Amino acid sequence: MMLFYLAARVRAGDAELVGVGTVHGNVDSATGALNTLRVLELAGFHDVPVAVGADRPMAQDVHYAVDWHGSNGLADLDLPDPAGTPTGEPAPAQLVRLARENPGELTVIATGPLTNLGAALLLDPELPSLVREVVVMGGAFDHPGNITTHAEANIWHDPEAADLVFAADWPVVLVPLDATHPTAVGADWLARLAAHDSSVARFASQIMEWYADAYTPTLKRRGAVVHDALAALLALEPDLGEYVERPVRVELRGELTRGTTVWDARSLPASDTRRPVRVAVGSDVAAFQERLLDAVLSF
């Protein structure tokens, strides 16, 4: 859904998509790359380089989310192979190369575990000075976690990499569950999507109905949270969000809290050597839902 949103914004001339890198998370990174090619090709994009990234976290076993997204990551739909193939360049190397080729111009939208970004920082210590901004979908502060009681999935899947990203000296916008959950689309939105008969709309409706089946017990109503698309929206239209700025750390050792994002929310926070992260705490929900639907229906 985020790729459809971005593709629509690219077609409208509002953005440029210079590359995609995949990572372990919902599925393995190689399957994720094929899915990315499928989605981009369905949207009419055949020339965006797609690189396969890290297939496991830095310091723990890999886990997948097939119950939420299907064994193939796309609602178990029987899909044809994409026409294109991944580039063969590892995703962290692709990120470093693109940043070197476009210094100060790239916004990195990270919507999975942060292993690729952590590896890229280790590959090129100058990377933070070359990237315009990093927008991360992940974390939870005043909202429960969605994979453990306190931890959000993208951060929990590789806490060490996430902490490297938050410790680096580059501008980071973090879009946590606190901001994404209030944007959950409902049955009416899903029905509006299903009413359209374009190939993109049909595909999007099928994957969203699977996702809504998984999400409805959590929401207590028919619907789903399209987390990643909100991160992309705020990357392009930051004024639609509400933010606070605080240094962010990741709990790496807690028996019950590993992968939890931590900030000092006291009225007199302790001094911290880390660069503050711009954390989204809210957004214009109606605008987000309409822009996302308009984007998918524009194909």
C-alpha positions in Angstrom: 0.0 0.0 0.0 2.9 2.3 0.7 4.4 1.5 -2.7 1.1 2.3 -4.4 1.0 5.6 -2.5 4.6 6.5 -3.5 4.1 5.4 -7.1 1.1 7.7 -7.4 3.0 10.6 -5.9 5.9 9.9 -8.4 3.5 9.9 -11.3 2.1 13.2 -10.1 5.6 14.7 -10.1 5.7 15.1 -6.3 8.6 12.7 -5.7 11.2 10.5 -7.3 11.8 6.9 -6.3 15.4 6.1 -6.9 15.6 2.6 -5.3 14.0 0.1 -3.0 15.8 -2.3 -0.6 14.1 -5.2 1.1 14.8 -6.7 4.5 13.7 -9.7 6.7 10.5 -9.0 8.5 7.0 -10.0 7.3 8.8 -12.5 5.0 12.4 -13.2 4.0 14.1 -10.4 2.1 14.4 -12.3 -1.2 10.6 -12.9 -1.3 10.1 -9.3 -0.3 12.1 -8.2 -3.4 9.9 -10.2 -5.7 6.8 -8.8 -4.1 8.2 -5.3 -4.5 8.8 -5.9 -8.2 5.3 -7.3 -8.5 3.7 -4.2 -6.9 5.8 -1.7 -8.8 5.1 -3.4 -12.1 1.4 -3.5 -11.4 1.6 0.3 -10.8 3.4 0.7 -14.1 7.0 1.1 -12.7 9.5 -1.2 -14.4 12.8 0.6 -13.9 13.1 1.2 -10.2 16.1 -0.8 -8.9 15.1 -3.3 -6.2 17.9 -4.7 -4.0 17.7 -7.7 -1.7 18.8 -6.7 1.8 19.7 -8.4 5.1 18.1 -11.8 5.6 18.5 -11.9 9.4 19.0 -9.4 12.3 22.4 -8.4 13.7 22.2 -10.3 17.0 19.2 -12.6 17.2 17.2 -15.2 15.3 15.0 -14.2 12.4 11.2 -14.2 12.7 8.5 -13.7 10.2 4.9 -12.5 10.4 3.1 -14.9 8.1 -0.1 -15.0 10.2 -0.6 -11.3 9.5 0.6 -11.1 5.9 0.4 -14.6 4.4 3.2 -17.1 3.8 4.2 -15.1 0.7 3.8 -11.7 2.3 0.9 -10.8 0.0 -2.2 -12.5 1.4 -1.3 -15.9 0.0 -2.5 -14.7 -3.5 -1.3 -16.9 -6.4 0.8 -14.3 -8.2 2.8 -14.6 -11.4 6.5 -14.0 -11.3 7.5 -10.4 -11.9 9.1 -9.5 -15.2 12.1 -7.8 -13.5 14.7 -9.2 -11.2 16.5 -7.8 -8.2 19.7 -5.9 -9.0 22.2 -8.2 -7.3 23.6 -5.3 -5.3 23.0 -5.7 -1.5 20.5 -3.2 -0.2 23.0 -1.6 2.3 25.5 -1.1 -0.5 22.8 0.4 -2.7 21.9 2.9 0.0 25.5 4.0 0.4 26.0 4.3 -3.3 22.8 6.3 -3.9 23.7 8.6 -1.0 27.2 9.2 -2.4 25.7 9.9 -5.9 23.0 12.2 -4.5 24.6 13.9 -1.4 22.0 15.8 0.7 19.1 14.9 -1.5 17.8 11.5 -0.4 15.0 10.8 2.1 15.2 7.2 3.3 11.8 5.8 4.3 12.5 2.7 6.4 9.4 0.6 7.0 10.9 -2.7 8.2 13.6 -3.8 10.6 16.5 -1.4 10.4 19.2 -4.0 9.7 20.0 -2.5 6.3 20.4 1.0 7.7 22.6 -0.2 10.5 24.8 -2.1 8.1 25.0 0.9 5.8 26.2 3.0 8.8 28.9 0.5 9.4 29.9 0.4 5.7 30.2 4.2 5.5 30.6 6.2 8.7 30.0 9.4 6.6 26.5 8.3 5.6 24.7 10.5 8.1 26.1 13.6 6.5 25.0 12.5 3.0 21.3 11.8 3.7 18.8 14.6 3.9 16.4 12.7 6.3 15.5 9.3 7.6 11.8 8.5 8.2 11.3 5.3 10.2 8.0 3.6 10.8 8.5 1.9 14.2 8.5 2.1 17.9 5.9 2.6 20.6 5.9 5.0 23.5 2.5 5.7 25.1 1.0 2.9 23.1 1.3 -0.9 23.7 3.6 -2.9 21.6 2.3 -5.0 18.8 4.7 -8.0 19.1 5.4 -7.9 22.8 3.8 -5.9 25.6 6.1 -3.0 25.0 7.9 -3.5 21.7 6.8 -2.7 18.2 7.6 -5.2 15.5 10.1 -3.3 13.3 12.3 -2.3 16.2 11.9 -5.7 18.0 13.1 -7.6 14.9 16.5 -5.9 15.1 17.0 -3.8 18.3 20.7 -3.4 17.8 20.3 -2.0 14.3 17.6 0.3 15.5 19.7 1.7 18.2 22.5 2.4 15.8 20.1 4.3 13.6 18.8 6.4 16.5 22.4 7.1 17.8 23.6 8.4 14.4 24.0 12.1 13.7 21.3 12.5 11.0 17.8 13.9 11.0 15.4 11.1 12.0 11.6 11.2 12.0 10.1 8.3 13.9 6.5 7.3 13.2 5.5 5.0 16.0 2.3 3.1 16.8 1.2 6.1 18.8 0.7 7.9 15.5 -0.3 5.0 13.2 -3.0 3.3 15.2 -5.4 6.3 15.2 -5.3 6.2 11.4 -6.8 2.7 11.1 -9.1 2.5 8.1 -12.5 1.0 8.6 -15.2 -1.0 6.8 -16.5 2.1 4.8 -13.0 2.8 3.5 -12.5 -0.8 2.6 -15.8 -0.9 0.7 -14.9 2.2 -1.3 -11.6 0.5 -2.3 -13.5 -2.7 -3.2 -16.0 -0.8 -5.4 -13.3 0.1 -8.0 -12.4 -2.4 -10.7 -8.9 -1.4 -11.8 -6.2 -4.0 -11.5 -4.4 -2.1 -8.8 -7.6 -1.5 -6.8 -8.6 -5.2 -7.1 -5.2 -6.3 -5.9 -5.1 -3.7 -3.1 -8.6 -4.8 -1.9 -7.6 -8.4 -1.8 -4.5 -7.8 0.4 -6.4 -5.3 2.6 -9.2 -7.7 3.2 -6.7 -10.4 4.4 -5.0 -7.7 6.5 -8.4 -6.6 8.0 -9.2 -10.3 8.9 -6.0 -10.3 10.9 -6.5 -6.8 12.5 -10.2 -6.9 13.3 -9.8 -8.8 16.7 -7.3 -6.1 17.8 -9.3 -3.1 16.6 -12.7 -4.6 17.8 -14.1 -3.5 14.5 -13.6 -4.2 10.8 -10.5 -2.4 9.7 -6.7 -2.3 9.5 -3.8 0.0 10.3 -1.7 0.9 7.2 1.3 1.9 9.2 3.9 2.3 6.4 1.8 4.6 4.3 1.6 7.1 7.1 5.4 7.2 7.3 5.5 7.9 3.5 2.8 10.6 3.8 4.7 12.4 6.5 7.9 12.1 4.6 6.3 14.0 1.7 3.9 16.2 3.7 5.4 16.7 7.2 2.9 19.4 8.0 0.2 16.8 8.3 1.8 15.4 11.5 2.3 16.5 15.1 5.7 15.9 16.7 7.8 16.1 19.8 11.6 16.0 19.7 13.5 13.8 22.1 16.5 11.5 22.0 15.4 7.9 21.5 17.1 4.7 22.8 16.2 1.0 22.3 16.2 -1.4 25.2 18.6 -4.2 24.3 18.8 -6.3 27.4 15.5 -6.4 29.2 14.0 -9.8 29.7 10.5 -8.5 29.1 11.2 -5.2 27.3 13.9 -6.0 24.7 13.1 -3.9 21.5 11.2 -1.2 23.4 11.8 2.4 22.3 12.5 4.6 25.2 12.4 8.4 25.6 12.6 10.7 28.6 9.1 12.2 28.8 9.7 13.9 32.2 9.1 17.6 32.4 12.8 18.0 33.2 14.4 15.3 31.0 18.0 14.3 31.7 20.7 15.7 29.4 21.5 13.3 26.5 24.4 13.3 24.0 22.2 11.9 21.3 20.6 14.0 18.6 16.9 14.4 19.2 14.5 12.4 17.1 11.4 14.0 15.7 8.7 11.6 16.9 5.2 11.8 15.3 2.6 11.7 18.0 -0.4 12.4 15.8 -1.5 13.3 12.2 -4.4 14.6 10.2 -6.3 11.2 10.0 -8.9 12.2 7.5 -6.3 13.7 5.1 -4.2 10.6 5.4 -7.1 8.2 4.7 -8.3 10.2 1.7 -4.9 10.7 0.2 -4.1 7.0 0.5 -7.3 5.9 -1.1 -7.0 8.6 -3.9 -3.5 7.3 -4.6 -4.6 3.7 -5.0 -7.6 4.6 -7.1 -5.5 6.8 -9.4 -4.2 3.9 -11.4 
